[in-house]
Amino acid sequence: MWLKIFLRTALSALFISLAVPNASAQNPGSQAPIWQLSIKNNVAANCDLQFSHVEKGANGQPCLAADSRNAKSEWNSCIMLPNVSLKSGKDYVVTINYEIISLNGTDSYFYVFARSAKLGIGADQWQPWRGKPGAKGTAKLRIAATAGDFVITMGIHNQGAIRINSMKVEQGSGWTQMTLNSAAVAAQANPPTVTGAQPFTIDAPNNPDGPVLNLADFGAVADGNAPPLPGPDRNLVAMKAALAKCKAVKASKLIVPKGIYRFTSGSTIIFDGLSDFVFDGNGSTFLFHQIKGGAGMSLKNCNRTVFRNFNLDWDWKIDPLASVGRVTKVGPKTA
């Protein structure tokens, strides 16, 4: 059953340290980067370039302009750092200062990532960003190097253009620990104990004189074993009519004859404003092959209501959610 339960819990915790940006990240002169973009004689001396060239920035200093606006590929690697030596087990930070020139479409963005040939694409570490033309900023990628062969690449997804004013790689996580002052620590020496939710009881429906209705009387048909029919979603129409009647007459129960009921419109089944009410599916299945509202069933403003004995399912024959494969043979060289 697809139900969303929101629990509010009061938590109290003692913090004895505070994470702040590393001093080297705030003050570039405090620690030498292990790599820094170097432009000499209008040539990027220590990286490989595609879709990029050296030009003068707004301050007259040389920078790199990466431009994929005329590229037809989806992924456009612009700046590659193949010779930066990252040590396994160490942390690193890539910092890029940029100015956006152009970005075309909602599915376009800039990115910097690190990839290990040994570990494969599943171990990639990414940082994408977007912005409007003229926007300036800093992008940072924190890398936990679990192998020693990570290669760092900055690029553009689809079409865009960006000016890279500086780019560097530093060792460290970019964060450090700074102990709070003794007064602040003392104030939190004895935080309150977290106890969780208090015991509570739930009242059962109390409507002994309310009528009992049957979904079949409103036109619902157990048609889930047959292909969907064109036209209106008759089971949704029946369900809406039955629930409206239950609310109007203050019914105590709505019974669903056991079967598989197909819902074809993609609309959510909404139970709204019912009190002292039982919805009994008798083991039925409500079968969907599209859902437009984000949920197959939604409960709103219901008091002392019980929903039981039914399933919500997806029709894989009409719209499979995934493909399933089977390995039939493994060769000696298969990794």
N, C-alpha and C positions, 0 to 999 in steps of 0.2 A: 504494500500500500504506500502510495507516495504522499507522505505527510511531512511538513516542515515544522519542527519543534524548536522554538527559540527559548533558550534558558538564560536568565540574567543572574550572574553570580558575582557577588562582591568579593574582590581579591585585594589582599594587602601584602606587600613584599618589602624586604629590606635590601636596598642597594648600597653596597660598600665601595663601588667604583663607578666611574663615569667614562664612557667611550667618547673620545674627542678626536678630531682629525690630527694625524701625526704632524709634528712640528716641521718635518721635511716637506710635507704636502703644503703647509702654509707658507713656508719660507724656502723657496727652491735652492737658495744658496747654502742651506744647512747640511746638505748631503748631496754628493755628486750622483746624478742618474747613471744607471748602467748603460743607457742608450739615450741619445737626444738627437732630434732631427738637425742635420747639418747641411746647409746650402752654401756651396762654394762655387764662385764663377757661374752663377745661374744654373747649377746642377745640384740635385739632391745626392750627396756624396755617400750616404750610408744606408740606402734603402732601394727597393725596386719599385718602379712606378708603372701604372697603366691608367689610362683615362685621366692623367694628371700631368701638370707642367708647372714650372716655376714662374711666378710673376711677382710684381710689387704690390704689397698690401696698402691699406689706407694710410699707414704711418710711413710709407716709403720703404719699409723693410721687405726683403724677399720672403715669400711664403709659397705654399703649394696650393694650386687650384685643382680640385678633382671635379670632373664633369662627365656625367653619363647621359646627358640629355639626348645625345644622338645614338646611344647604344641600344641595341635590340634585345640584349640578354636581360634576364631577371636579376642575376647577381653579378655585380661589377666590382671586382677587387681593384682598389686604387693605389694603396700604399702597403707594401709587404716588407716585413722585417725578418728576413730568413736567417740572419747571422747574429741575432740577439740570443745570448746564452742564458737560459733560465735553468736554475738548478732544481732538481726534483726535491719536493718537501719544503720548498720556500714559497713565500707569498710575494706578489709583485703588484704594482699599480701602473696602469697606462693612463696618462693624462693628455688630453687633446684640447687645445684652445682653438675655437673655430668661429667662422662667420658664415651663415647660410646665404647662398646666392639664389638658389631656386630649389623647389621641391614640387614635383608634378604628381598629383593624384593622392588619394587616401591610402594607397598601399605602397607608397614610396617612403623610404626612411634611410638614414645613415646608420652605420654600425661599425663597431670594432670588436674583433673576437680573437681568441687564441685557440689553436687546434694542434693536437698531438697526432703525428702519423702513427705512432705506436698504439695509442689508445683509441683512435678513430673519432668519428663525428659525434658519437654519443657523449664524449667528454669535453665537447666544445664549451667555452665560456664566453658569453655574449654581453654586449651592452649596445642596444639601439637607441636612437634619439631622433626627434623631429623638431620642426620649428618653422616660423614664417621667414620669408626673405628679409635679410637685414639683421636677423636675430644673431646675437653673439652669446657665446657660452663656453662651458667646459664640460667635456664628457670624460668619465673615468670608468675604467674596467679594472676590477680587482681580480687577480688571477691566483688561484691556489694550484701551483704547479705540481701535479702528481706524477709527472714524467719530465725528463730533461730535454724533450724535443719539441716543445710548443713553439709554434710560429704565430706571430701577431700580424693581423691584417686589418686595415681600415678600408671600408668600401661603401657602396651605395646600392640599395635595393631598388630596382627599376630606375626611374629617371630623376636626376637631381644634380645640383652643383653646390660645392662648398669650398670655402677657403680655409686651409689649415695654417694657422699662424705659428703654432708650435706643437711639438709632440715629444713626449719623453716616457721612459720606462724606469721606474725606481723599485728597489727591493723593499719589501715591507708590506703590511696590510693596508697602510694608510691611516691606521688607527692606533692609539696607544691607551694605556690605562692611567687615569689620574685619580689618586685617592681623595675622597671628600674630606673636608676639614673635620676635626674631632667633634665640634659642636653638632654638626649635621648628623654624624654617625651616632652620637649619644642620643639625639632626639628620636632615633628610630631603633634604639637598643631592644625594645620589647614590643614588637608589632603585634597587633591582635591576631589571634589564631583564626585561621580560615575554617569554618565549620560546614560550608555548603548549604544546600537547601534544607529548610526545616520540614519536619513531618507534616503531611497534609492528607486530606481525604477528598474523594471525588464522589459527588452525589450522583446516584443512578437516575435515569429518566423516571418521572413520576406522572404518568398520564393514563390511569387505568380505564378511563371512560372514552379515550380518544379512538376514532375509527382506525381500522387496519385496511390499507389499500394495497392493490396488486399492480405491478408495473405492466403486466400484460394487458390489463384493461385500458391502457392508454396507447396501445398500438405497438409496443416493443416486441421485437421478433428475435429469437435466438438464431441468427443467420451467420455466425462467425465461421462456420465450416464451408460456406459458399463464397465465391468471388464477390467483391463489393458491387452493388447495383448503382447505376447512374441516378442522378436526381438528389433530392433532399436527404439529409441524414435523419432517417425516420426514427432511429433509436434515440438520438439526441432530442428530437422533437418530443418523443414519448416521455423521456426522462424529465425534460423541462416542464411538461404539462403535469406529470405526476408530482413533482416537487412543489409546483405552484399550488396544486390542490391540497397537498399535505399541509402546507403552510396556512392555507385559507381555512381548512376545517380543523386545524390543530390535531392532525392524525398522530397516533401513537406509534405507528409502524408502517413502513413501505416494504413489501415483500417482492423479491425478484425471483421468478421461476428459474430453476437451475438451467444454465445453458451458456453458450458463448455468444456475446452480443457485440456486433461490429459497430464502431463509430467512425464515420467516413469524413466528417467535415473538418476535423482538426481542432474543433472548439473544445474548451475546457468544460467539464461537468461541474457546475457550481452548486454547492449546498449553502444557502444563505438564509439566515433568520429562522432556523428551526429550533424548537425547544421541546424538551421531554419527548424525544423522538428516537426511534431505532430504525436504521437502514440495514436490512438483512438480505445479503446476496445469495444465500443458500448454496455457496460454493461456485457461483457463476464467475465468468471471466469477461471483462470488458476489453475488447480488442481494438487497438488503434493502429493506423499506419501513417499518420501525420498528426502533429500537435503544434498548433499555431500560438497558443497562449502561454506556453512554457510549462504546463502541467496537465496531466490527464484529468485530475480532480482537484478541486479547491474547496476549502471549508471556510466560511465567514459568518461571524455573528451567531454562532450556534451555542446553545446552552443545554447541558445535560442531554447530550446526544451520543448514541453508540453506532458505530459503523463496523459491520462484521461480515465474515464469510464471503469474501469476494477477492478477486485478483485483477490487477491492471497489467496488461501485456501488450507487446508490440508484434505486429504481423510481419515476420521476417520474409514470408513468401512474396509480399507486395513490395516491401521496401527494406531490404537487409541493411543492418547498421554496420556490418563489418564483413570481411572475408575470412574464411578459415582455411588454413592450409595444413597439409600433413607431410612430414619428412618421410620419404620412402627409402632413401639410401644415403649413406654418409661415406664419402671417399676418404682415403688415407691422408690426403692433404687438406682436408676441410678444417678450418680453424674453429 
